[in-house]
């Protein structure tokens, strides 16, 4: 599956916040989830919106409260994605 450059950049930002010992596993999980979501939506390319949705879905519920702060840190408007966090 193809990834656009912005989606790849966001993935790398997210992985940069992931502890090194679990980074490879986190990357595999995020890539797999994002690609599966894109396929479900009949897309042939993973975009930023799909990466964000996969990131939220892949984050344990107990850690999701920190996602808005990280989204803001990455230059994203957390309110725009609040529906994913509910």
Secondary structure, DSSP 8 states (H G I E B T S, - for coil): -EE-HHHHHHHHHHHHTS-HHHHHHHHHHHHHHHHHHHHHTT-SEE-HHHHHHHHHHHS-GGGGGGHHHHHHHTT--GGGGHHHH-
